[in-house]
Amino acid sequence: MSSLRLPCHLAGAMTDRSEPRPNFYASGAIDRLSGQRRDAGWVAARLSDPETRLVPVWRSHNLVIEGASPRPVILAPEPTLLAAASAVVLLGSIGTAVHFAVDLSLVEEPQALPPISGSGIFADLRTVGPLLAHDDGALLAYARGLLHWHSRHGFCGVCGSPTESAEGGHLRRCTNPACGAQHFPRTDPAVIMLVHDGDRIVLGRQAVWPPGMHSVLAGFVEPGESLEDAVRREVGEEIGVAVDQVRYNSSQPWPFPASIMLGFYAKALTHEITIDPEEIVDARWFTRDQLRNHDQHGFTLPRIDSIARRLIEDWMAAI
């Protein structure tokens, strides 16, 4: 990491971490009970405990009650629901209630199941996440992420044999005795960075985004890279700007489908932008006034539940 100092108007925002504000989908109230996962008897007993609660997921959609303040639908451990689930995964406890995620993706009409009928709708977390209470969003993101991993790892990546769930769903084990490989849930690390020159920031745009939306730059970490190296490489590849003073801000689990976003600030050493058209279709420098009045300048900022928005808001506040 560079020894250069962050400009004084950003230094306070980056170094005062006494009361960090958690990002959406992070820092939920759940105790993940990692010490109990390996006790198959304990896990099985919890599934018959009437205090246990189930978090249904259907094809990466969460069951919620609609409205201006949506809420997750959490159900009792009803046998019909458990029998229909293709995967049952221990999430942890909230208070005294142990919570499991149940994957109903193989059911064509899950809302026809008696425990679910009339209780809510299955919605994409991206549409309701910003409206959920923080802990509710964290719980649903956790359930969505773990069940997505299970749906993609039914076979061993070493020998191709079927795998089976173990340790409360936090491990899949190859069923081939000659192999026996163990596979753990994976999260893809991605860096997301706000490039600034002190007075302006760079926002880019991908063709698939909603009309007018611009955001900070991001990209996946490659093998053999430090996070700081990945920031410098991605910025150089996407907009041709050299950066230094790479400083960490915060992180965010991003279960769309399975990433951890690692947020940084980076100081621009050069200013001419040369975009990579395969990555983005536009990138420009924006002033604080343009950001404050983005609707008047014909663009929109990233969604409020994203760390991209957090990076922009923290930078705007650090004046």
Disulfide bonds with the S-S distance in Angstrom:
none
